[in-house]
Amino acid sequence: MLHLTVSGNVENFVTIVPKRVTLRGFSGDKIKSTVKIIPEKKYPFKISGVTAINGKHIRYSLEKNKSSENMEYGLTVENLKNDKGRYFDTIKLTTDSKLRPEIKIYVYGYISDRPANPKK
């Protein structure tokens, strides 16, 4: 049996906060989340396209936010599912970078029925 150890520094290409989208709430409520996408200075890129693999239960939009030093993007994802259930989707961001032409953002939806009001 051969054991191999590899070590080295890993550089971030992009900072994504939060790393995944979780849409949790009650059916009928407005549920949305925003993700910050910040290109690292060493690896600048522009986002040229946004698509969802499924897209049935979500709406999404991308905005450019110019901070004082560098470009930053805001990806807003909104729940469209009106009934109880869970779903999973992936949003693909197309970039102009040869190093990483695509960035994936995973979306998890957890929609619950609103609890009934107990009789007094």
Contacts in CASP RR format, 6 or more apart in sequence:
PFRMAT RR
TARGET T0000
AUTHOR 0000-0000-0000
METHOD contacts of the structure
MODEL  1
MLHLTVSGNVENFVTIVPKRVTLRGFSGDKIKSTVKIIPEKKYPFKISGV
TAINGKHIRYSLEKNKSSENMEYGLTVENLKNDKGRYFDTIKLTTDSKLR
PEIKIYVYGYISDRPANPKK
11 40 0 8 1.000
11 42 0 8 1.000
11 43 0 8 1.000
12 40 0 8 1.000
13 39 0 8 1.000
13 40 0 8 1.000
13 43 0 8 1.000
13 97 0 8 1.000
13 99 0 8 1.000
13 100 0 8 1.000
14 37 0 8 1.000
14 38 0 8 1.000
14 39 0 8 1.000
14 40 0 8 1.000
14 43 0 8 1.000
14 45 0 8 1.000
14 100 0 8 1.000
14 103 0 8 1.000
15 36 0 8 1.000
15 37 0 8 1.000
15 38 0 8 1.000
15 40 0 8 1.000
16 35 0 8 1.000
16 36 0 8 1.000
16 37 0 8 1.000
16 38 0 8 1.000
16 103 0 8 1.000
16 105 0 8 1.000
17 35 0 8 1.000
17 36 0 8 1.000
17 38 0 8 1.000
18 33 0 8 1.000
18 35 0 8 1.000
20 105 0 8 1.000
20 106 0 8 1.000
20 107 0 8 1.000
20 108 0 8 1.000
21 33 0 8 1.000
21 35 0 8 1.000
21 77 0 8 1.000
21 91 0 8 1.000
21 105 0 8 1.000
21 106 0 8 1.000
21 107 0 8 1.000
21 108 0 8 1.000
22 33 0 8 1.000
22 108 0 8 1.000
22 109 0 8 1.000
22 110 0 8 1.000
23 31 0 8 1.000
23 32 0 8 1.000
23 33 0 8 1.000
23 58 0 8 1.000
23 77 0 8 1.000
23 78 0 8 1.000
23 79 0 8 1.000
23 107 0 8 1.000
23 108 0 8 1.000
23 109 0 8 1.000
23 110 0 8 1.000
23 111 0 8 1.000
24 31 0 8 1.000
24 109 0 8 1.000
24 110 0 8 1.000
24 111 0 8 1.000
25 31 0 8 1.000
25 79 0 8 1.000
25 110 0 8 1.000
25 111 0 8 1.000
25 112 0 8 1.000
26 111 0 8 1.000
26 112 0 8 1.000
26 113 0 8 1.000
26 114 0 8 1.000
27 81 0 8 1.000
27 82 0 8 1.000
27 83 0 8 1.000
27 84 0 8 1.000
27 111 0 8 1.000
27 112 0 8 1.000
27 113 0 8 1.000
27 114 0 8 1.000
28 82 0 8 1.000
28 114 0 8 1.000
30 78 0 8 1.000
30 79 0 8 1.000
31 78 0 8 1.000
31 79 0 8 1.000
31 111 0 8 1.000
32 76 0 8 1.000
32 77 0 8 1.000
32 78 0 8 1.000
32 79 0 8 1.000
33 76 0 8 1.000
33 77 0 8 1.000
34 74 0 8 1.000
34 75 0 8 1.000
34 76 0 8 1.000
34 77 0 8 1.000
35 74 0 8 1.000
35 75 0 8 1.000
35 76 0 8 1.000
35 77 0 8 1.000
35 105 0 8 1.000
36 72 0 8 1.000
36 73 0 8 1.000
36 74 0 8 1.000
37 47 0 8 1.000
37 72 0 8 1.000
37 73 0 8 1.000
37 74 0 8 1.000
37 75 0 8 1.000
37 93 0 8 1.000
37 103 0 8 1.000
38 70 0 8 1.000
38 72 0 8 1.000
38 73 0 8 1.000
39 45 0 8 1.000
39 70 0 8 1.000
39 71 0 8 1.000
41 69 0 8 1.000
41 70 0 8 1.000
43 97 0 8 1.000
43 99 0 8 1.000
43 100 0 8 1.000
44 70 0 8 1.000
44 71 0 8 1.000
45 95 0 8 1.000
45 96 0 8 1.000
45 97 0 8 1.000
45 100 0 8 1.000
46 71 0 8 1.000
46 95 0 8 1.000
46 96 0 8 1.000
47 62 0 8 1.000
47 73 0 8 1.000
47 93 0 8 1.000
47 94 0 8 1.000
47 95 0 8 1.000
47 103 0 8 1.000
48 94 0 8 1.000
48 95 0 8 1.000
48 96 0 8 1.000
49 62 0 8 1.000
49 93 0 8 1.000
49 94 0 8 1.000
50 60 0 8 1.000
50 62 0 8 1.000
50 75 0 8 1.000
50 91 0 8 1.000
50 92 0 8 1.000
50 93 0 8 1.000
50 94 0 8 1.000
51 91 0 8 1.000
51 92 0 8 1.000
51 94 0 8 1.000
52 58 0 8 1.000
52 60 0 8 1.000
52 89 0 8 1.000
52 90 0 8 1.000
52 91 0 8 1.000
52 92 0 8 1.000
52 107 0 8 1.000
53 89 0 8 1.000
53 90 0 8 1.000
53 91 0 8 1.000
53 92 0 8 1.000
54 87 0 8 1.000
54 89 0 8 1.000
54 90 0 8 1.000
55 89 0 8 1.000
56 80 0 8 1.000
56 87 0 8 1.000
56 89 0 8 1.000
57 79 0 8 1.000
57 80 0 8 1.000
57 81 0 8 1.000
57 87 0 8 1.000
57 89 0 8 1.000
57 109 0 8 1.000
58 77 0 8 1.000
58 78 0 8 1.000
58 79 0 8 1.000
58 80 0 8 1.000
58 89 0 8 1.000
58 91 0 8 1.000
58 107 0 8 1.000
59 77 0 8 1.000
59 78 0 8 1.000
59 80 0 8 1.000
60 75 0 8 1.000
60 76 0 8 1.000
60 77 0 8 1.000
60 78 0 8 1.000
60 91 0 8 1.000
61 75 0 8 1.000
61 76 0 8 1.000
62 73 0 8 1.000
62 74 0 8 1.000
62 75 0 8 1.000
62 76 0 8 1.000
62 93 0 8 1.000
63 73 0 8 1.000
63 74 0 8 1.000
63 76 0 8 1.000
64 71 0 8 1.000
64 72 0 8 1.000
64 73 0 8 1.000
64 74 0 8 1.000
65 71 0 8 1.000
65 72 0 8 1.000
65 73 0 8 1.000
65 74 0 8 1.000
66 72 0 8 1.000
75 91 0 8 1.000
75 93 0 8 1.000
75 105 0 8 1.000
77 91 0 8 1.000
77 105 0 8 1.000
77 107 0 8 1.000
79 109 0 8 1.000
79 111 0 8 1.000
81 87 0 8 1.000
81 109 0 8 1.000
81 111 0 8 1.000
83 111 0 8 1.000
84 111 0 8 1.000
84 112 0 8 1.000
84 113 0 8 1.000
85 109 0 8 1.000
85 110 0 8 1.000
85 111 0 8 1.000
85 112 0 8 1.000
86 108 0 8 1.000
86 109 0 8 1.000
86 110 0 8 1.000
86 111 0 8 1.000
87 108 0 8 1.000
87 109 0 8 1.000
88 106 0 8 1.000
88 107 0 8 1.000
88 108 0 8 1.000
88 109 0 8 1.000
89 106 0 8 1.000
89 107 0 8 1.000
90 104 0 8 1.000
90 105 0 8 1.000
90 106 0 8 1.000
90 107 0 8 1.000
91 104 0 8 1.000
91 105 0 8 1.000
91 107 0 8 1.000
92 102 0 8 1.000
92 103 0 8 1.000
92 104 0 8 1.000
93 102 0 8 1.000
93 103 0 8 1.000
93 104 0 8 1.000
93 105 0 8 1.000
94 101 0 8 1.000
94 102 0 8 1.000
95 101 0 8 1.000
95 102 0 8 1.000
95 103 0 8 1.000
END
